[in-house]
Amino acid sequence: FSCQANKFRFTNPTWHHLYPDNMTEAVSSSMLKMKQTAYSNLLELTLHRVQLENAGKYVCMAESREDGGLVKAETLVHVEAMVPPTLRIGLVDQTVDASNTTSMSLPCRADGVPSPEIRWFRDGEEMAGDVAGIQLEDGGERLVVERISAEDAGIYTCMAVNRAGDVSSNGTVT
């Protein structure tokens, strides 16, 4: 984050952290870098290895050399903890009688932050929902194979993926 102030009209800018409980503290100098030009002072704030406690408002302040009044600029930092996916519902082995069943439905539900994307595989090959006879429902959490036949047998895998990691579940369909 950058804060720039005219050096003839304002004192050097400073960064402060306003916490959710309205407590304020000056930002550590280890997170700041001052750059000066002929006409302005630029103070850059860099957050390294962002943690939950870094959430809140950051306020850049400079004092007017003319009247001593404070001029402020704010930026809001929203921090969300990332949580690797966990499966609520995974795949199980099942036997499908193609002569008595017309379709097969495989559920795979996962939690995580951010919300995981569900990817489907059969025998190690990724499956897409735009293939004839295959539909992804419930936001990808359910794979439906229509007009089931013996060729649909195999090892099915659902994989939940987000930026924090991934988890998968396998089920054999015979």
Phi, psi and omega in degrees: 000141182240144176225124184238135179225139176297123187288343179271337182258337186226155171290173177302137179290155175228151176253139176230148178256122176258111183281163179304334179272015178070010172284144181235140173216150177294142179287140180302139181297339179292344179260003186243149175219122181265134174236138181238139173243183180297333186239350185214162171248130180243122179248116180261134177251125179237124177264119179260142177046066186301133179240169179303323183290352176279353180293153176131190178268142172245128186242126174263130181232144173218145182263135179291130177287340183281306184237001178079001180289148179273134173250132185235148171225135184243150170222144183255131177248118177258124181242129179237127179293135176270136181235123179301152180297146169229146182271128171274320178226122178247182182276153176229154176295141178210153176250129182243127178269101184297340180282339181247352185235138181261338180214165180226137180237126180242114179270147175209110182241138183221154174243158177163167178229121356293167182306129182287152171269138178261127177242143185244143179224148169231124182051040176085353180260130180294140181253143177249153181279358181260015177272141180304131177086357178236130179231142171256125181239170178053047179067028179090358182278359178219125176259125179243123176253117180265160180049057185295143178218177181299332180292347180275357178293151177154187178263116179263141179229133169249136181235125176262127187229134166216183184295342182270347179154198179207160177212148181222163179221141179244150173212136180264129177251122179239000000 
